[in-house]
Amino acid sequence: MKLTKILTKKLTSFWLLSLTAVGAIFFIGALVSFVQLTYKFQQQKVTQLESMLVEHYQSDSHWDLHAWLPPILIAYNANSFKLTQGDEIVFEYYSPTPQSNPTLYKHTIDSKTDIAIELKLPQPYLLHQLGWYEYLILLVSLIAIVLFVRYGLRWFTQELDGIEQIAQRSKLVLEGEHTEALNSPGSGRPRLINRAMTRLLEQLQDAQKERGRFDQFIRSKTFLDPSTRIGNRIFFENRLEALTHDRSMIAHGAVMLINFDDLDLLQQQEGDEVINEQLNDLVQAITKLLQPYEDAVFARYDFNQFAIVVPQSSLAEADSLANKLLKLGISQLKNQSDTQDNYVHLGAAFYKAGDMQEQVLEEVEMALKAAQLQRTNNWFMYDKGAVDKEIAKGSVRWRSFLENTLVNRRFVAITENVIDSDGHACHKEAFSRAIDNQGNEIRATLFIPMANKCGLMPQVERQLIETVLFELMANNQESFSINLSYDSLTSRAFMRWLKTTLMEQRPLAPRLIFEVSEDIVVKHQQDLVENLNVLRKIGARLCVDHVGLQVVGTHYIQECHFDLVKLHRSIIHQIHLKSENQLFIRSLIGGLYRAEVQVFAEGVTSFEEWQTLKILGVSAAQGDYFNQ
């Protein structure tokens, strides 16, 4: 960043002004002294002339002035001279080349005889012309002054540069750029202040990281299993609720429950360290297996049970995954007892949109019991025939449908109000919906995963942004928030178009809020930070949403300069009854107290939830409670 040199410019300007004022005062004083000295010298000449006239009159009363007085007057460069005695003119002289604006001297040299003189002399400072020698002296003096001022300015600037660097670091601190201020210590002076600022910035950075670690510690103690470091039952229930709306599933997928019989007895036989090591190997293998499945949930449901949720999976994918999980369970967790052929069982239930959450959990438990009844290491899928007709569409058909919808611009925008604690709408969130050939709305939970798989999310979000900018914003003065996917934020073409559009519509930029999922930011922070900073500098605000789904620290919020934080609906659901979720929100808001970041909530469905959120310090919320 270029130094502003604000302090140096002010002090240097004051120093130059003071130096100029002193020089001007000295010059004016010297000029006045020179003029006064020439007048004094001229007056002395006039006095000498009067003395000569008096002496001559006293020695010779006949005044033979024509013989000696004209040469003296010529030497004086006199314009005119009159010598009078009363009203009689005794002697009179006029110069053939008189000068303008003469100085008049009138004196009575003998009061008894009433003899007086009237002498007009030119201005004394006009009689002296400057020669080359004087001009040379003036030139040398001016050069010496310029060199001295230049040297003084350079020395003064160098001396103040250290203070300027400290001022620049202070400006970065006030702007919240703590990392940049810490990385640019420079050679600020006084060095003691510079070192103290560096140490305080280091301690502040450590405190922020410690605060993030403390938040992560609270979340891990609340939502993580201490042995395997994956989600516990509370975490699993929250994530499962995130996939529901009014307790009914919002999309299709599969829920699986892996049970290890007699795990407690095996732990007593083999020891805690051996079993924990095998469990950790199993967790790592399952986590690696689930990486291709987007938004998959893996948690320890009970001491001897592990739960998995795979959203947006087909029946074929669920069957294949169940087979692989069973093989992993058998190979990773060794059982040398007599029950080694009957200690790993997996139950799975395939669900579709509209199924109740309680029903899905009951079905997966029934499937697990069915697998256990087979008396062998096995898995069982409950209700394989429950297939939604929309799920059956293949990837090729989905791509064709999405491309056709994009070409015909049949992606429409719907909005939902975000209400602050005073009951006023602070902004609206815009969602996209797809319209098929029959005019039916296609759920976003169906087409967004398919658009991600087909790489069409940048085009879908571009149409949504165009709708918001040129239709919704043109009709009112409200602010709108829009979700951006990872593919859009890392697409050069999309980001180039978005920056160009926002620059052309610069007055609308402050009314836009771009939302990014916490999971995307945590996993790809280095890839996204540059483009996020560009959007922020153009004037748009940034929001991180789905906060609470992952057990991570919160330091990324300040590092990426997010203005808003939106809590996920799984954290909000029945918050008035869940002390562990309240603890998480208190810790999050406490860590962001001085960061000027507002905390929002989504999925508020009841008055009790909203009242609890306001007590905890949440600024605004959205959900069915406000839509009613």
C-alpha positions as CSV (number, residue, x, y, z in Angstrom):
1,M,0.0,0.0,0.0
2,K,1.4,3.4,-0.9
3,L,2.3,5.6,2.0
4,T,0.0,8.7,2.3
5,K,2.7,10.8,4.1
6,I,0.0,12.8,5.8
7,L,2.0,13.6,8.9
8,T,5.2,14.3,6.9
9,K,3.4,16.7,4.5
10,K,1.8,18.7,7.3
11,L,5.1,19.1,9.2
12,T,7.1,19.8,6.1
13,S,4.6,22.4,4.9
14,F,4.7,24.1,8.3
15,W,8.5,24.0,8.3
16,L,8.7,25.5,4.7
17,L,6.1,28.1,5.6
18,S,8.0,29.1,8.7
19,L,11.3,29.3,6.8
20,T,9.7,31.4,4.0
21,A,8.1,33.7,6.5
22,V,11.5,34.2,8.3
23,G,13.3,34.9,5.0
24,A,10.6,37.3,3.9
25,I,10.8,39.2,7.2
26,F,14.6,39.4,6.9
27,F,14.3,40.6,3.3
28,I,11.8,43.3,4.1
29,G,13.9,44.4,7.1
30,A,17.0,44.6,5.0
31,L,15.2,46.6,2.2
32,V,13.7,49.0,4.7
33,S,17.1,49.4,6.4
34,F,18.7,50.1,3.0
35,V,16.2,52.8,2.1
36,Q,16.5,54.4,5.5
37,L,20.3,54.4,5.2
38,T,20.3,56.1,1.8
39,Y,17.9,58.7,3.1
40,K,20.1,59.3,6.1
41,F,23.2,59.6,3.8
42,Q,21.3,62.1,1.6
43,Q,20.3,64.1,4.7
44,Q,23.9,64.3,5.8
45,K,24.8,65.7,2.4
46,V,22.2,68.4,2.7
47,T,23.4,69.3,6.1
48,Q,27.0,69.6,4.8
49,L,25.7,71.9,2.0
50,E,24.0,74.1,4.6
51,S,27.2,74.3,6.6
52,M,29.2,75.3,3.6
53,L,26.6,78.1,2.7
54,V,26.7,79.4,6.3
55,E,30.5,79.5,6.4
56,H,30.7,81.2,3.0
57,Y,28.1,83.8,4.0
58,Q,29.9,84.6,7.2
59,S,33.3,85.0,5.4
60,D,31.9,86.8,2.3
61,S,28.6,88.5,2.6
62,H,28.5,89.2,-1.1
63,W,27.7,85.5,-1.9
64,D,29.8,84.6,-4.9
65,L,27.8,81.5,-5.4
66,H,27.9,81.1,-9.2
67,A,31.6,80.2,-9.0
68,W,31.4,77.2,-6.7
69,L,27.8,76.1,-6.0
70,P,26.6,74.7,-9.4
71,P,29.4,72.0,-9.5
72,I,28.3,70.9,-6.1
73,L,24.7,70.7,-7.1
74,I,25.6,68.8,-10.2
75,A,27.5,66.4,-8.0
76,Y,24.4,66.1,-5.8
77,N,22.2,65.3,-9.0
78,A,19.9,68.1,-7.7
79,N,16.7,68.8,-9.7
80,S,16.5,72.4,-8.5
81,F,17.9,74.7,-5.8
82,K,16.7,78.1,-4.5
83,L,18.4,80.3,-2.0
84,T,16.2,83.1,-0.7
85,Q,16.5,85.9,1.7
86,G,13.0,86.9,2.7
87,D,11.1,87.2,-0.5
88,E,14.1,87.8,-2.6
89,I,15.7,85.0,-4.6
90,V,19.5,85.2,-4.1
91,F,20.4,82.1,-6.2
92,E,18.5,79.7,-8.3
93,Y,19.5,76.5,-10.1
94,Y,17.6,74.0,-12.3
95,S,18.9,70.7,-13.6
96,P,18.7,70.2,-17.4
97,T,17.6,66.5,-16.8
98,P,15.3,66.5,-13.7
99,Q,14.1,63.2,-12.3
100,S,10.5,62.4,-11.2
101,N,9.3,62.2,-7.6
102,P,12.1,64.2,-6.1
103,T,12.7,64.6,-2.4
104,L,12.1,68.2,-1.2
105,Y,14.4,69.7,1.6
106,K,13.4,73.2,2.9
107,H,15.5,74.7,5.7
108,T,16.1,78.1,7.2
109,I,19.8,78.4,7.7
110,D,19.8,81.8,9.4
111,S,16.8,83.0,11.2
112,K,18.1,86.5,11.8
113,T,18.6,87.3,8.2
114,D,15.7,85.0,7.1
115,I,18.0,83.1,4.7
116,A,16.4,79.8,3.5
117,I,17.1,77.1,1.0
118,E,14.8,74.8,-1.1
119,L,16.6,71.8,-2.5
120,K,15.0,69.0,-4.6
121,L,17.0,65.9,-4.8
122,P,16.2,62.6,-6.5
123,Q,15.2,59.5,-4.4
124,P,18.5,58.3,-2.9
125,Y,17.9,54.6,-3.7
126,L,17.5,55.4,-7.4
127,L,21.0,56.8,-7.7
128,H,22.6,53.4,-7.1
129,Q,22.5,50.8,-9.9
130,L,23.3,47.1,-9.3
131,G,26.3,45.8,-11.2
132,W,27.4,42.2,-12.2
133,Y,29.2,41.8,-8.9
134,E,26.1,42.5,-6.9
135,Y,24.0,40.2,-9.1
136,L,26.6,37.5,-8.7
137,I,26.5,37.8,-4.9
138,L,22.6,37.6,-5.0
139,L,22.8,34.5,-7.3
140,V,25.2,32.8,-5.0
141,S,23.1,33.6,-2.0
142,L,19.9,32.2,-3.7
143,I,21.7,29.0,-4.7
144,A,23.0,28.6,-1.2
145,I,19.5,29.1,0.2
146,V,17.9,26.6,-2.2
147,L,20.6,24.0,-1.4
148,F,20.2,24.5,2.3
149,V,16.4,24.2,2.0
150,R,16.6,21.1,-0.1
151,Y,19.0,19.5,2.3
152,G,16.9,20.5,5.3
153,L,13.7,19.1,3.6
154,R,15.4,15.8,2.8
155,W,16.8,15.5,6.3
156,F,13.4,16.5,7.8
157,T,11.6,14.0,5.6
158,Q,13.9,11.2,6.5
159,E,13.6,11.9,10.2
160,L,9.8,12.0,10.0
161,D,9.6,8.8,7.9
162,G,9.8,6.6,10.9
163,I,6.9,8.5,12.5
164,E,5.0,8.2,9.2
165,Q,5.4,4.4,9.2
166,I,4.0,4.2,12.7
167,A,1.1,6.4,11.6
168,Q,0.5,4.2,8.6
169,R,0.5,1.1,10.8
170,S,-1.9,2.8,13.2
171,K,-4.2,3.6,10.2
172,L,-4.2,-0.1,9.2
173,V,-5.1,-1.1,12.8
174,L,-8.0,1.3,12.8
175,E,-9.2,-0.1,9.5
176,G,-9.1,-3.6,10.9
177,E,-6.2,-4.8,8.7
178,H,-4.3,-6.3,11.7
179,T,-2.5,-8.9,9.7
180,E,-1.1,-6.4,7.2
181,A,-0.1,-4.1,10.0
182,L,1.7,-6.9,11.7
183,N,3.5,-8.0,8.5
184,S,4.8,-4.4,7.8
185,P,6.8,-3.4,10.9
186,G,9.2,-1.2,8.9
187,S,11.7,0.9,10.7
188,G,9.3,3.2,12.5
189,R,10.6,5.6,15.1
190,P,10.6,5.9,18.0
191,R,11.6,2.3,17.8
192,L,10.1,1.6,21.3
193,I,6.6,2.5,20.1
194,N,7.1,0.4,16.9
195,R,8.2,-2.6,19.0
196,A,5.3,-2.1,21.4
197,M,2.8,-2.0,18.5
198,T,4.3,-5.1,17.0
199,R,4.0,-7.0,20.3
200,L,0.5,-5.8,20.9
201,L,-0.5,-6.9,17.4
202,E,1.0,-10.3,17.9
203,Q,-0.8,-10.7,21.2
204,L,-4.0,-9.6,19.6
205,Q,-3.6,-12.1,16.8
206,D,-2.9,-14.9,19.4
207,A,-5.9,-13.8,21.3
208,Q,-8.1,-13.9,18.2
209,K,-6.8,-17.4,17.4
210,E,-7.3,-18.5,20.9
211,R,-10.8,-17.2,20.8
212,G,-11.4,-19.2,17.7
213,R,-9.9,-22.2,19.3
214,F,-12.0,-21.7,22.3
215,D,-15.2,-21.5,20.2
216,Q,-14.1,-24.6,18.4
217,F,-13.4,-26.3,21.7
218,I,-16.9,-25.4,22.9
219,R,-18.4,-26.7,19.7
220,S,-16.3,-29.9,19.8
221,K,-17.3,-30.6,23.4
222,T,-20.9,-30.1,22.5
223,F,-21.1,-31.8,19.1
224,L,-18.0,-34.1,18.8
225,D,-17.4,-37.6,20.1
226,P,-14.3,-37.4,22.3
227,S,-12.8,-40.7,21.1
228,T,-13.2,-40.6,17.3
229,R,-13.4,-36.8,16.9
230,I,-16.5,-37.1,14.6
231,G,-20.0,-35.8,15.3
232,N,-21.9,-37.2,18.2
233,R,-25.7,-37.9,18.5
234,I,-26.6,-34.2,19.0
235,F,-24.5,-33.3,15.9
236,F,-26.3,-36.0,13.9
237,E,-29.8,-34.9,15.0
238,N,-29.0,-31.3,14.1
239,R,-27.7,-32.2,10.7
240,L,-30.7,-34.5,10.0
241,E,-33.0,-31.6,11.0
242,A,-31.1,-29.4,8.6
243,L,-32.4,-31.7,5.8
244,T,-36.0,-31.3,7.0
245,H,-38.7,-28.6,6.8
246,D,-41.5,-28.9,9.4
247,R,-40.1,-32.3,10.4
248,S,-40.5,-33.6,6.8
249,M,-37.5,-34.3,4.5
250,I,-37.0,-31.7,1.8
251,A,-35.1,-34.0,-0.7
252,H,-34.3,-37.6,-1.3
253,G,-31.4,-39.6,0.1
254,A,-30.4,-42.5,2.4
255,V,-29.8,-42.9,6.1
256,M,-27.6,-45.8,7.4
257,L,-26.9,-47.1,10.8
258,I,-23.8,-49.4,11.4
259,N,-23.9,-51.5,14.6
260,F,-21.0,-53.3,16.1
261,D,-22.3,-56.0,18.5
262,D,-20.4,-56.5,21.8
263,L,-18.1,-53.6,21.2
264,D,-18.0,-52.9,25.0
265,L,-17.0,-56.6,25.7
266,L,-14.4,-56.4,23.0
267,Q,-13.0,-53.2,24.5
268,Q,-12.6,-54.9,27.9
269,Q,-10.8,-57.8,26.3
270,E,-8.4,-55.9,24.0
271,G,-8.1,-52.7,26.0
272,D,-9.1,-49.1,25.3
273,E,-6.0,-48.1,23.2
274,V,-6.4,-51.0,20.8
275,I,-10.1,-50.5,20.2
276,N,-9.8,-46.7,19.9
277,E,-7.0,-47.1,17.4
278,Q,-9.1,-49.5,15.3
279,L,-12.1,-47.2,15.6
280,N,-10.0,-44.2,14.4
281,D,-8.8,-46.3,11.4
282,L,-12.4,-47.2,10.7
283,V,-13.5,-43.5,10.9
284,Q,-10.7,-42.4,8.6
285,A,-11.6,-45.1,6.0
286,I,-15.3,-44.2,6.1
287,T,-14.6,-40.5,5.9
288,K,-12.4,-41.1,2.8
289,L,-15.2,-43.3,1.3
290,L,-17.8,-40.5,1.8
291,Q,-15.7,-37.7,0.2
292,P,-17.3,-38.1,-3.2
293,Y,-20.8,-37.6,-1.6
294,E,-21.6,-33.9,-1.2
295,D,-23.0,-32.9,2.2
296,A,-22.7,-36.4,3.6
297,V,-23.1,-36.7,7.4
298,F,-21.1,-39.1,9.5
299,A,-21.5,-39.3,13.3
300,R,-21.2,-41.7,16.2
301,Y,-24.9,-42.3,17.1
302,D,-24.2,-44.5,20.1
303,F,-21.3,-46.2,21.8
304,N,-21.5,-49.1,19.3
305,Q,-23.4,-47.4,16.5
306,F,-22.3,-45.1,13.7
307,A,-24.9,-43.1,11.6
308,I,-24.5,-41.9,8.0
309,V,-26.8,-39.6,6.0
310,V,-26.1,-39.3,2.2
311,P,-28.4,-36.7,0.7
312,Q,-29.3,-36.6,-3.0
313,S,-28.2,-40.2,-3.6
314,S,-29.9,-42.7,-5.8
315,L,-30.9,-46.3,-4.8
316,A,-28.1,-47.8,-6.8
317,E,-25.6,-45.5,-5.1
318,A,-27.0,-46.3,-1.7
319,D,-26.8,-50.1,-2.3
320,S,-23.2,-49.7,-3.5
321,L,-22.2,-47.6,-0.5
322,A,-23.9,-50.0,2.0
323,N,-21.8,-52.9,0.6
324,K,-18.6,-50.9,0.9
325,L,-19.4,-49.8,4.4
326,L,-20.1,-53.3,5.6
327,K,-16.7,-54.6,4.1
328,L,-14.9,-51.7,5.8
329,G,-16.5,-52.5,9.1
330,I,-15.5,-56.1,8.9
331,S,-11.9,-55.4,7.8
332,Q,-11.1,-52.5,10.1
333,L,-12.6,-53.6,13.4
334,K,-11.0,-57.0,14.2
335,N,-13.0,-59.5,16.2
336,Q,-11.2,-62.6,17.2
337,S,-14.2,-64.0,19.3
338,D,-16.6,-66.7,18.4
339,T,-19.0,-64.1,17.0
340,Q,-16.6,-62.8,14.3
341,D,-19.1,-63.7,11.6
342,N,-22.0,-62.0,13.3
343,Y,-20.9,-58.7,14.8
344,V,-21.3,-56.0,12.0
345,H,-24.7,-55.1,10.8
346,L,-25.9,-52.2,8.7
347,G,-29.5,-51.0,8.4
348,A,-30.4,-48.4,5.7
349,A,-33.6,-46.6,4.8
350,F,-34.1,-44.7,1.5
351,Y,-36.3,-41.6,2.0
352,K,-37.9,-39.1,-0.4
353,A,-39.1,-35.6,-0.1
354,G,-42.1,-35.3,2.2
355,D,-41.2,-38.3,4.4
356,M,-41.3,-37.5,8.1
357,Q,-38.0,-37.5,10.0
358,E,-39.3,-39.7,12.8
359,Q,-40.5,-42.2,10.2
360,V,-37.1,-42.3,8.5
361,L,-35.4,-43.0,11.9
362,E,-37.8,-45.7,12.7
363,E,-37.3,-47.3,9.3
364,V,-33.5,-47.4,9.6
365,E,-33.8,-48.9,13.0
366,M,-36.2,-51.6,11.7
367,A,-33.7,-52.2,8.8
368,L,-30.9,-52.7,11.3
369,K,-33.0,-55.2,13.3
370,A,-33.8,-57.1,10.1
371,A,-30.0,-57.3,9.4
372,Q,-29.3,-58.5,12.9
373,L,-32.0,-61.2,12.6
374,Q,-30.1,-62.8,9.7
375,R,-27.4,-63.9,12.2
376,T,-24.5,-63.0,10.0
377,N,-22.5,-59.9,9.0
378,N,-25.0,-58.3,6.7
379,W,-26.9,-55.2,5.7
380,F,-30.6,-54.5,4.9
381,M,-32.3,-51.7,3.0
382,Y,-35.8,-50.7,4.1
383,D,-38.5,-50.0,1.3
384,K,-36.4,-50.1,-1.8
385,G,-39.5,-49.2,-3.9
386,A,-39.9,-45.7,-2.5
387,V,-38.5,-43.8,-5.5
388,D,-39.7,-40.3,-6.5
389,K,-40.2,-39.9,-10.2
390,E,-38.1,-36.8,-10.2
391,I,-35.2,-38.8,-8.6
392,A,-35.3,-41.3,-11.5
393,K,-34.2,-38.8,-14.0
394,G,-30.7,-39.5,-15.2
395,S,-27.8,-37.0,-15.4
396,V,-28.2,-36.6,-19.1
397,R,-31.9,-35.8,-18.8
398,W,-31.1,-33.3,-16.0
399,R,-28.5,-31.6,-18.0
400,S,-30.9,-31.3,-21.0
401,F,-33.6,-30.0,-18.7
402,L,-31.4,-27.4,-17.0
403,E,-29.9,-26.2,-20.3
404,N,-33.3,-25.8,-21.8
405,T,-34.5,-23.9,-18.8
406,L,-31.5,-21.6,-19.0
407,V,-32.0,-20.9,-22.7
408,N,-35.7,-20.1,-22.2
409,R,-35.0,-18.1,-19.0
410,R,-37.4,-20.1,-16.9
411,F,-35.5,-19.7,-13.7
412,V,-37.6,-17.4,-11.5
413,A,-36.7,-15.6,-8.3
414,I,-38.7,-15.8,-5.0
415,T,-37.9,-13.7,-2.0
416,E,-38.1,-14.1,1.8
417,N,-38.0,-11.2,4.3
418,V,-35.3,-11.0,6.9
419,I,-36.7,-9.3,10.0
420,D,-34.7,-7.4,12.6
421,S,-35.3,-7.4,16.3
422,D,-37.6,-4.4,16.0
423,G,-39.9,-6.2,13.6
424,H,-38.7,-4.3,10.4
425,A,-37.5,-5.9,7.2
426,C,-33.8,-5.2,6.9
427,H,-33.4,-7.1,3.6
428,K,-34.7,-9.9,1.5
429,E,-33.1,-13.2,0.5
430,A,-33.6,-14.2,-3.2
431,F,-34.0,-17.9,-4.1
432,S,-34.2,-19.5,-7.6
433,R,-36.9,-21.8,-8.8
434,A,-37.1,-23.7,-12.1
435,I,-40.2,-23.9,-14.2
436,D,-40.7,-27.0,-16.4
437,N,-42.5,-27.3,-19.7
438,Q,-45.8,-27.9,-17.9
439,G,-45.5,-24.8,-15.8
440,N,-44.7,-26.7,-12.6
441,E,-42.1,-25.5,-10.1
442,I,-39.1,-27.7,-9.6
443,R,-37.7,-27.6,-6.1
444,A,-34.3,-26.0,-5.6
445,T,-33.3,-29.0,-3.5
446,L,-33.7,-31.2,-6.6
447,F,-32.1,-29.1,-9.4
448,I,-29.2,-27.4,-7.5
449,P,-27.4,-30.7,-6.7
450,M,-27.8,-31.7,-10.3
451,A,-26.7,-28.3,-11.5
452,N,-23.6,-28.6,-9.4
453,K,-22.9,-32.1,-10.9
454,C,-23.4,-30.7,-14.4
455,G,-21.3,-27.5,-13.8
456,L,-24.2,-25.2,-14.6
457,M,-24.5,-23.3,-11.3
458,P,-22.7,-20.2,-12.6
459,Q,-25.2,-19.8,-15.3
460,V,-28.2,-20.4,-12.9
461,E,-26.8,-17.9,-10.4
462,R,-26.1,-15.4,-13.2
463,Q,-29.8,-15.4,-14.2
464,L,-30.8,-15.0,-10.6
465,I,-28.5,-12.0,-10.2
466,E,-29.7,-10.4,-13.4
467,T,-33.3,-10.8,-12.1
468,V,-32.5,-9.2,-8.8
469,L,-30.5,-6.3,-10.3
470,F,-32.7,-5.4,-13.3
471,E,-36.1,-6.3,-12.1
472,L,-36.4,-6.5,-8.3
473,M,-34.0,-3.6,-7.4
474,A,-35.3,-1.4,-10.2
475,N,-38.7,-1.3,-8.5
476,N,-37.8,-0.5,-4.9
477,Q,-35.0,0.6,-2.6
478,E,-34.7,-2.7,-0.7
479,S,-31.5,-4.7,-0.2
480,F,-31.3,-8.3,-1.4
481,S,-29.0,-11.3,-0.5
482,I,-28.0,-13.9,-3.1
483,N,-26.2,-17.2,-2.5
484,L,-23.1,-17.9,-4.5
485,S,-21.7,-21.4,-5.0
486,Y,-18.0,-22.5,-5.1
487,D,-18.2,-23.1,-8.8
488,S,-19.4,-19.5,-9.4
489,L,-16.8,-17.9,-7.1
490,T,-13.9,-19.8,-8.8
491,S,-15.2,-19.3,-12.3
492,R,-13.1,-16.6,-14.1
493,A,-15.9,-15.9,-16.6
494,F,-18.6,-15.5,-14.0
495,M,-16.4,-13.3,-11.7
496,R,-15.4,-11.1,-14.7
497,W,-19.1,-10.7,-15.6
498,L,-20.1,-10.0,-12.0
499,K,-17.4,-7.4,-11.5
500,T,-18.2,-5.6,-14.8
501,T,-21.9,-5.6,-14.0
502,L,-21.4,-4.3,-10.4
503,M,-19.1,-1.6,-11.7
504,E,-21.7,-0.5,-14.2
505,Q,-24.4,-0.6,-11.6
506,R,-22.2,0.9,-8.8
507,P,-25.1,2.6,-6.9
508,L,-26.8,-0.8,-6.5
509,A,-23.7,-2.6,-5.1
510,P,-24.2,-1.5,-1.5
511,R,-27.7,-3.0,-1.5
512,L,-26.4,-6.5,-2.4
513,I,-25.4,-9.2,0.0
514,F,-23.6,-12.2,-1.3
515,E,-23.9,-15.3,0.9
516,V,-21.3,-18.1,0.9
517,S,-21.6,-21.4,2.8
518,E,-19.4,-21.9,5.8
519,D,-18.3,-25.3,4.5
520,I,-17.1,-23.8,1.3
521,V,-15.2,-21.0,3.0
522,V,-13.5,-23.3,5.5
523,K,-12.3,-25.8,2.8
524,H,-11.3,-23.3,0.1
525,Q,-10.5,-20.0,2.0
526,Q,-7.3,-19.4,0.1
527,D,-9.0,-19.8,-3.3
528,L,-11.9,-17.5,-2.4
529,V,-10.4,-14.7,-0.4
530,E,-9.3,-12.7,-3.4
531,N,-12.6,-12.7,-5.2
532,L,-14.5,-12.0,-1.9
533,N,-12.3,-9.0,-1.3
534,V,-13.0,-7.7,-4.8
535,L,-16.8,-7.9,-4.2
536,R,-16.4,-6.2,-0.8
537,K,-14.3,-3.3,-2.3
538,I,-16.9,-2.7,-5.0
539,G,-19.4,-2.1,-2.2
540,A,-21.3,-5.3,-1.7
541,R,-21.6,-6.9,1.7
542,L,-20.6,-10.5,2.5
543,C,-22.4,-13.1,4.5
544,V,-21.4,-16.6,5.6
545,D,-24.4,-18.9,6.0
546,H,-25.0,-22.5,7.2
547,V,-23.0,-21.6,10.3
548,G,-23.2,-24.4,12.8
549,L,-23.2,-27.3,10.5
550,Q,-19.5,-27.9,10.8
551,V,-17.4,-28.1,13.9
552,V,-14.8,-25.5,13.0
553,G,-13.3,-22.3,14.5
554,T,-14.6,-18.8,13.7
555,H,-11.3,-17.0,12.8
556,Y,-12.2,-17.2,9.1
557,I,-15.0,-14.7,9.7
558,Q,-12.6,-11.8,10.4
559,E,-9.9,-13.0,8.0
560,C,-12.4,-12.9,5.1
561,H,-14.1,-9.7,6.4
562,F,-17.6,-11.0,6.5
563,D,-20.3,-8.5,7.5
564,L,-23.0,-10.9,8.4
565,V,-23.2,-14.4,9.9
566,K,-26.3,-16.6,9.3
567,L,-27.0,-19.5,11.7
568,H,-28.3,-22.7,10.1
569,R,-31.8,-23.8,10.8
570,S,-30.5,-27.0,12.5
571,I,-29.0,-24.8,15.3
572,I,-32.2,-22.8,15.6
573,H,-34.8,-25.6,15.7
574,Q,-36.2,-25.6,19.3
575,I,-33.3,-23.5,20.5
576,H,-35.3,-22.6,23.6
577,L,-35.1,-26.3,24.7
578,K,-31.4,-26.9,23.7
579,S,-28.9,-25.5,26.1
580,E,-25.9,-26.8,24.1
581,N,-27.1,-24.8,21.0
582,Q,-27.6,-21.7,23.1
583,L,-24.0,-22.1,24.4
584,F,-22.7,-22.2,20.9
585,I,-24.6,-19.0,19.9
586,R,-23.4,-17.2,23.0
587,S,-19.8,-18.2,22.3
588,L,-20.1,-17.1,18.6
589,I,-21.6,-13.7,19.4
590,G,-19.1,-13.1,22.2
591,G,-16.2,-13.8,19.9
592,L,-17.6,-11.3,17.3
593,Y,-18.4,-8.6,19.8
594,R,-15.8,-6.1,18.6
595,A,-15.7,-7.3,14.9
596,E,-18.9,-5.3,13.9
597,V,-20.4,-8.5,12.5
598,Q,-24.1,-9.0,12.7
599,V,-25.5,-12.5,13.5
600,F,-28.7,-13.6,11.7
601,A,-30.7,-16.8,11.9
602,E,-32.7,-18.8,9.4
603,G,-35.5,-21.3,9.9
604,V,-37.3,-19.6,12.8
605,T,-40.7,-21.4,13.2
606,S,-42.1,-20.3,16.5
607,F,-42.4,-17.3,18.9
608,E,-40.3,-19.1,21.6
609,E,-37.4,-19.6,19.2
610,W,-37.4,-15.9,18.1
611,Q,-37.6,-14.7,21.7
612,T,-34.7,-16.9,22.8
613,L,-32.6,-15.7,19.8
614,K,-33.2,-12.1,20.7
615,I,-32.2,-12.7,24.3
616,L,-29.0,-14.4,23.0
617,G,-28.2,-11.3,20.9
618,V,-29.2,-12.4,17.4
619,S,-29.8,-9.3,15.3
620,A,-32.3,-10.6,12.7
621,A,-34.0,-13.8,11.5
622,Q,-36.1,-15.3,8.7
623,G,-38.4,-18.3,8.5
624,D,-42.0,-19.5,8.6
625,Y,-42.8,-17.7,11.8
626,F,-42.4,-14.3,10.0
627,N,-44.1,-15.5,6.8
628,Q,-47.3,-16.3,8.7
